[in-house]
Amino acid sequence: MAILLIAGFMNLIDVTIVNVALPSLQSGLGATSAEIEWVVAAYIMAFAIGLLPFGRLGDMLGRRRIFLLGVGAFTIASALCGLAPGINTLIAARVLQGIGGAMMTPQTLAIAQVIFPPKERGLAFALFGVTAGLAAVSGPLIGGLLIDADIFGLSWRPIFLVNIPVGLFAILAGLKYIPAMEGNRDVGIDIGGIALAGLTLLLVVFPLIEGRELGWPAWIFALSVAAIPAGWLFVRWQHRQADAGGPQLLPVTLMTNASFMGGVLTASLFFSAVPGFFMVFAVFLQTGFGLTPLQSGLTTVPFSAGVFLASMLSGRLGPRWQRQRIFIGSAMLFSAMLWLQSLVGGLGTSVHSSLFLPPFLIAGLGLGTAVSPLFQLALSSVPDRDAGSASGGVQSFQQVGGALGVAVMGQLFFGRLMSGTVPGADYPTYIDSLYHALFYPVFAFGLTALAVFFLKPQAAQHKPG
């Protein structure tokens, strides 16, 4: 379990470190706002598309094997990110990094889902939450320290290079300690499903990110509309594969499982507001108000601390009161985002980190309260044979939501920033841009709190082994 958590920590800390480094990346590589969005979105999209097939590949070829290959791929991609000479190379390396993360991540949840009996799964999933909390707490601080230290004049590059020793250790320790798990080669890989899922996601996210930079030509809107038939084709293909007895990217048994689909759609909505918020908030603090990466990271530490504390407490509750905990967490996040929006609207020409401490702490406590029961609720009705696909599906929908959130909040923030009425994009323009971008997380968390009332936990039948 410790090795699984270390690998998950490496993946999660990379996300939080990158958020702090985005303004330094933009200035260091001369990137546009759309290119900076792609640094975040390219990873999320590759991660989201890869989670389902690699979850299935773990079922097929053995979860330990795919897990270790994923850690190796992530480590190599991190080195490529740290050595990237330009923004396009960095974006390409981020895609490879997302693929590596997609290989290892579903195996962690699938292994925990299978090797732990139901009464212990609450603690196991809570440990993943605690790890996420630790990554969230340490990521902004480590990122800020590394960038401010400017080690060997490398600026932002050490935020990626730091993954190399961690990845090597995880591989060596995993070979020794993770139990071998035989796969089922009859499962198969759904190549057509992978292609259609990737096409659908690209048709949704690409227009939202690039439309603003390109001036919203008609073909951008045509791409957005084309996402609807592409999604329909994916669903029809999955049914065709099921009827023919072929491999399915997202098994029809899961798509017709109301408890599972309700859980993953709720998780998608819930997580859609998180990465986009931290992306625009880092730009707001560093580019808009001149804070250093370390100061920016310290500003968000109360959020990370709240996630860590609430995740630890959530583990003690196990599978109890899942819907209630999701509602409370979502309501706390809804209230915190409203509070933040009110604070941002009243800012002058300076920012004091202490001003954001209470709402960030409440938001972190809300996220930590809701994460564990969200995953447990979604997976509660899934049989062990589909554990890999289901865990990959939950996280894939989560990342799809994150990619959409980055695109939507990027559009709200950067679009407002570029069309601001104040020349030069000074303090009032940045304040106005963030104020309007915050409408999205308020909406997402408020709707999640309402959606919880329609979710019903359902127990699955689990067989030993």
C-alpha positions in Angstrom: 0.0 0.0 0.0 2.9 2.4 0.8 4.3 1.9 -2.7 1.0 2.6 -4.3 0.6 5.8 -2.2 4.1 6.9 -3.2 3.4 6.6 -6.9 0.0 8.4 -6.4 1.8 11.1 -4.4 4.3 11.7 -7.3 1.4 12.0 -9.7 -0.7 14.4 -7.5 2.2 16.6 -6.4 3.1 17.2 -10.0 -0.4 18.7 -10.6 -0.1 21.1 -7.6 3.5 22.1 -8.4 2.6 23.0 -12.0 -0.2 25.3 -10.9 2.2 27.4 -9.0 4.7 27.4 -11.8 2.4 28.5 -14.6 3.2 32.2 -14.6 7.0 31.4 -14.6 6.5 29.0 -17.5 4.6 31.6 -19.4 7.2 34.3 -19.0 10.2 31.9 -19.4 9.0 30.3 -22.6 7.1 33.3 -24.0 3.8 31.3 -24.1 0.4 32.6 -24.9 -2.5 32.2 -22.4 -3.9 29.4 -24.6 -0.6 27.5 -24.6 -0.5 27.8 -20.8 -3.9 26.3 -20.6 -2.7 23.4 -22.8 0.2 22.7 -20.3 -2.6 21.9 -17.9 -5.2 20.5 -20.3 -2.9 18.3 -22.4 -1.9 16.4 -19.3 -5.5 16.1 -18.1 -6.8 15.0 -21.5 -4.1 12.3 -22.0 -4.7 11.2 -18.5 -8.5 11.0 -18.9 -8.4 9.2 -22.3 -5.8 6.7 -21.0 -7.4 5.8 -17.7 -10.1 3.5 -19.1 -7.9 1.5 -21.6 -5.1 1.2 -19.1 -7.5 0.2 -16.4 -8.7 -2.6 -18.7 -5.1 -3.4 -19.7 -4.3 -3.9 -16.0 -7.2 -6.4 -15.8 -5.8 -8.1 -18.9 -2.0 -8.2 -18.4 -1.7 -7.9 -14.6 -2.1 -4.8 -12.5 1.4 -4.8 -11.0 3.0 -5.0 -14.5 1.1 -2.1 -15.9 1.5 -0.1 -12.7 5.3 -0.3 -12.8 5.4 0.4 -16.5 3.3 3.5 -15.8 5.6 4.7 -13.1 8.6 4.3 -15.5 6.8 6.2 -18.3 5.8 9.0 -15.9 9.4 9.3 -14.7 10.8 9.5 -18.2 8.2 12.0 -19.3 9.0 14.2 -16.2 12.6 14.3 -17.4 11.5 15.4 -20.8 9.3 18.1 -19.3 12.2 19.4 -17.3 14.5 19.5 -20.3 11.9 20.9 -22.8 13.5 23.7 -24.9 10.1 25.3 -25.9 6.4 25.4 -25.1 5.4 23.0 -27.8 7.9 20.4 -26.6 6.7 20.9 -23.1 3.1 20.3 -24.1 4.0 17.2 -26.0 6.0 15.9 -22.9 3.0 16.7 -20.8 0.9 14.4 -23.0 3.4 11.6 -22.4 3.3 12.3 -18.7 -0.4 12.1 -18.7 -0.2 8.7 -20.4 2.2 7.4 -17.8 -0.1 8.7 -15.0 -3.0 7.0 -16.7 -1.1 3.7 -16.7 -0.3 3.6 -13.0 -3.3 5.4 -11.4 -6.2 3.0 -12.1 -4.0 0.1 -10.9 -3.6 1.7 -7.5 -7.4 1.8 -6.8 -8.0 -1.5 -8.5 -5.4 -3.3 -6.4 -6.8 -1.7 -3.3 -10.4 -2.6 -4.3 -9.5 -6.3 -4.8 -7.0 -7.1 -2.0 -8.9 -5.4 0.8 -12.2 -6.7 2.1 -15.2 -4.3 2.2 -14.8 -3.4 5.9 -11.2 -2.2 5.2 -11.8 -0.4 1.9 -13.0 2.8 3.6 -9.6 3.2 5.3 -7.8 2.2 2.1 -9.6 4.9 0.1 -9.1 7.4 2.9 -5.3 6.8 2.7 -5.5 7.8 -0.9 -7.3 10.9 0.3 -4.6 11.6 2.9 -2.0 11.2 0.2 -3.8 13.7 -1.9 -3.9 16.0 1.0 -0.2 15.7 1.6 0.5 16.3 -2.1 -1.8 19.3 -2.0 0.0 20.8 1.1 3.5 20.2 0.0 3.1 20.8 -3.8 2.7 24.6 -3.7 5.4 25.0 -1.1 7.9 22.7 -2.8 7.1 24.3 -6.2 7.5 27.8 -4.8 10.8 27.0 -3.0 12.2 25.3 -6.1 11.4 28.2 -8.4 12.4 30.9 -6.0 15.7 29.0 -5.4 16.4 29.1 -9.1 18.7 26.0 -8.8 21.6 26.2 -11.2 19.6 28.9 -13.0 17.0 26.3 -14.1 14.0 28.4 -13.0 10.9 26.2 -13.2 12.5 23.1 -14.6 13.3 21.4 -11.2 9.5 21.0 -10.5 9.5 18.2 -13.1 13.0 16.9 -12.5 12.2 16.2 -8.8 10.0 13.3 -10.0 13.0 11.3 -11.3 14.4 10.0 -7.9 10.9 9.4 -6.6 10.0 7.4 -9.6 13.1 5.3 -9.6 12.6 4.5 -5.9 8.9 3.5 -6.6 9.9 1.2 -9.4 12.6 -0.6 -7.3 10.4 -0.9 -4.2 7.4 -2.0 -6.3 9.3 -4.8 -7.9 10.1 -6.1 -4.4 7.0 -5.5 -2.4 3.9 -5.3 -4.6 2.3 -8.8 -4.9 2.2 -10.3 -8.4 -1.4 -10.3 -9.8 -2.3 -12.4 -12.9 -4.4 -10.8 -15.5 -7.2 -12.2 -17.6 -6.1 -12.1 -21.3 -9.7 -12.8 -22.5 -10.7 -9.2 -21.5 -9.2 -7.6 -24.7 -8.6 -4.0 -25.6 -11.3 -1.8 -27.3 -9.3 0.2 -29.9 -12.4 1.6 -31.6 -13.7 2.7 -28.2 -10.4 4.4 -27.3 -10.4 6.3 -30.6 -14.1 7.5 -30.3 -13.6 8.5 -26.6 -10.5 10.5 -27.4 -12.2 12.1 -30.4 -15.2 13.1 -28.4 -13.1 14.7 -25.6 -10.9 16.5 -28.1 -14.0 17.9 -29.9 -15.3 19.3 -26.6 -12.1 20.7 -25.1 -10.2 22.0 -28.1 -12.8 24.6 -29.2 -13.1 25.9 -25.7 -9.4 26.5 -25.3 -8.4 27.6 -28.8 -11.6 29.4 -29.8 -10.7 32.6 -28.0 -7.2 32.8 -29.5 -8.5 32.1 -33.0 -11.4 34.7 -32.8 -14.2 32.1 -32.7 -14.4 31.1 -36.4 -17.4 29.1 -37.6 -15.4 25.9 -37.8 -14.7 26.1 -34.0 -18.4 26.0 -33.3 -18.8 23.1 -35.9 -16.2 21.1 -33.9 -18.2 21.7 -30.7 -21.4 20.5 -32.3 -19.6 17.4 -33.7 -18.9 16.3 -30.2 -22.5 15.2 -29.8 -22.6 12.6 -32.6 -19.1 11.5 -31.7 -20.3 10.8 -28.1 -23.4 9.0 -29.5 -21.1 6.8 -31.7 -19.0 5.9 -28.7 -22.1 4.7 -26.8 -23.4 2.7 -29.9 -19.9 1.2 -30.4 -19.9 0.0 -26.8 -23.3 -1.7 -27.2 -22.1 -3.2 -30.5 -19.0 -4.6 -28.8 -21.2 -6.0 -26.0 -23.6 -7.7 -28.4 -20.6 -9.2 -30.3 -18.9 -10.4 -27.1 -15.9 -8.1 -27.9 -13.8 -5.9 -25.5 -15.4 -2.7 -24.3 -13.6 0.4 -23.1 -16.5 1.3 -20.7 -18.4 -1.9 -20.3 -22.2 -1.7 -21.0 -22.8 -3.3 -17.6 -21.2 -0.2 -16.0 -23.0 2.3 -18.3 -26.3 0.7 -17.4 -25.5 0.6 -13.7 -27.4 3.6 -12.4 -25.5 3.8 -9.1 -22.1 3.8 -10.9 -23.0 6.3 -13.6 -24.7 8.6 -11.1 -21.6 8.5 -9.0 -19.1 9.2 -11.8 -21.2 12.0 -13.3 -21.4 13.6 -9.9 -17.6 13.2 -9.4 -17.1 14.7 -12.8 -19.1 17.8 -12.0 -17.5 18.1 -8.5 -13.9 17.9 -9.7 -14.5 20.1 -12.8 -14.0 23.3 -10.7 -10.8 22.4 -9.0 -7.9 22.5 -11.5 -9.3 25.4 -13.4 -9.7 27.5 -10.3 -6.1 27.0 -9.2 -4.8 27.7 -12.7 -6.5 31.1 -12.9 -5.8 31.9 -9.2 -2.1 31.4 -9.7 -2.0 33.8 -12.7 -4.2 36.3 -10.7 -1.7 36.4 -7.8 1.6 36.2 -9.7 0.9 38.0 -12.9 -1.8 40.3 -11.7 -0.4 41.3 -8.3 3.3 40.4 -8.5 3.5 37.7 -5.9 6.4 35.3 -6.1 5.6 31.5 -6.7 6.4 30.8 -3.0 4.0 33.6 -1.8 1.4 32.2 -4.2 1.9 28.7 -2.9 1.7 29.9 0.7 -1.6 31.6 0.0 -3.2 28.3 -1.0 -1.7 26.2 1.9 -4.9 26.6 4.1 -6.8 24.8 1.4 -4.3 22.0 1.2 -4.2 21.7 5.0 -8.0 21.5 5.1 -8.0 18.7 2.5 -5.4 16.8 4.6 -7.3 17.2 7.9 -10.7 16.3 6.5 -9.3 13.3 4.6 -7.9 11.9 7.8 -11.2 12.3 9.7 -13.1 10.9 6.7 -11.1 7.6 6.9 -12.5 6.9 10.4 -16.1 7.0 9.1 -15.5 4.2 6.5 -18.6 3.7 4.3 -21.0 5.4 6.7 -23.1 8.4 5.7 -21.7 8.7 2.2 -24.4 10.9 0.7 -24.5 13.2 3.8 -20.7 13.7 3.7 -20.7 14.5 0.0 -23.5 17.0 0.6 -21.7 18.7 3.5 -18.4 18.9 1.6 -20.1 20.3 -1.5 -22.0 22.9 0.5 -18.8 24.0 2.3 -17.1 24.4 -1.1 -20.1 26.3 -2.4 -20.0 28.7 0.5 -16.2 29.1 0.4 -16.3 30.0 -3.3 -19.0 32.6 -2.7 -16.9 34.0 0.1 -13.8 34.2 -2.1 -15.8 35.9 -4.9 -17.0 38.5 -2.4 -13.4 39.1 -1.2 -12.0 39.4 -4.7 -14.7 41.9 -5.6 -13.7 44.1 -2.8 -9.9 44.1 -3.4 -7.9 47.3 -4.0 -4.3 47.5 -5.4 -2.7 44.9 -3.1 -3.4 41.3 -1.9 -2.7 40.0 1.6 -2.6 36.2 1.9 -4.2 36.2 5.3 -7.4 37.6 3.7 -8.0 34.3 1.9 -7.2 32.0 4.8 -10.7 31.3 6.2 -12.5 30.6 2.8 -9.5 28.5 1.6 -9.5 26.4 4.8 -13.3 25.8 4.6 -12.9 24.9 0.9 -10.2 22.4 1.7 -12.2 20.9 4.5 -15.1 20.5 2.1 -13.0 18.8 -0.6 -11.5 16.4 2.0 -14.9 15.6 3.4 -16.4 14.7 0.0 -13.6 12.9 -1.9 -13.6 9.5 -0.2 -17.3 8.9 -0.1 -17.6 10.1 -3.7 -15.3 7.3 -4.9 -16.8 4.7 -2.5 -20.3 5.6 -3.6 -19.4 5.2 -7.3 -17.6 1.9 -6.8 -20.0 0.4 -4.2 -22.1 -1.5 -6.8 -19.2 -2.7 -9.0 -18.3 -6.4 -9.0 -14.6 -7.3 -8.6 -14.2 -8.5 -12.2 -14.8 -4.9 -13.4 -12.7 -3.2 -10.7 -10.0 -2.0 -13.1 -12.5 -0.6 -15.7 -14.7 0.9 -13.0 -11.8 2.6 -11.1 -10.4 3.9 -14.4 -13.9 5.1 -15.4 -14.4 7.0 -12.2 -11.1 8.8 -12.5 -11.5 9.3 -16.3 -14.8 11.1 -15.8 -13.2 13.1 -13.0 -10.4 14.1 -15.4 -12.8 14.9 -18.2 -14.6 17.2 -15.8 -11.2 18.7 -14.9 -10.4 19.3 -18.6 -13.7 21.0 -19.2 -13.3 23.1 -16.0 -9.9 24.3 -17.2 -11.3 25.2 -20.6 -14.4 27.0 -19.2 -12.6 28.9 -16.4 -9.8 29.7 -18.8 -12.4 31.2 -21.2 -14.1 33.2 -18.4 -10.8 34.5 -17.0 -8.5 35.1 -20.0 -11.4 36.1 -22.3 -12.4 38.8 -19.8 -8.8 39.7 -19.2 -8.1 40.3 -22.9 -11.3 42.2 -23.5 -11.0 44.3 -20.3 -12.1 47.9 -20.5 -9.0 49.0 -18.5 -5.9 49.3 -20.8 -2.8 47.2 -19.9 -4.7 44.6 -17.9 -4.0 46.2 -14.5 -5.4 45.4 -11.0 -9.1 46.2 -11.8 -9.1 44.0 -14.9 -7.5 41.1 -13.1 -10.0 41.5 -10.2 -12.9 41.7 -12.6 -11.7 38.6 -14.6 -11.3 36.4 -11.5 -14.6 37.6 -10.0 -16.5 36.4 -13.1 -14.5 33.2 -13.4 -15.5 32.3 -9.9 -19.1 31.9 -11.0 -18.2 28.5 -12.4 -17.0 26.8 -9.2 -20.0 28.3 -7.3 -22.3 26.8 -9.9 -20.5 23.4 -10.0 -20.3 22.9 -6.2 -23.9 24.1 -5.7 -25.2 21.7 -8.3 -23.2 18.8 -6.8 -24.8 19.4 -3.4 -28.2 19.2 -5.1 -27.3 16.1 -7.2 -26.3 14.1 -4.1 -30.0 13.7 -3.1 -30.5 11.6 -6.3 -27.7 9.2 -5.6 -28.4 5.8 -3.9 -25.6 3.5 -2.6 -25.9 0.0 -3.8 -23.8 -3.0 -2.5 -22.0 -5.3 -4.9 -21.3 -9.0 -4.5 -17.6 -9.5 -3.9 -15.9 -12.9 -4.2 -12.7 -13.7 -2.3 -9.5 -13.3 -4.3 
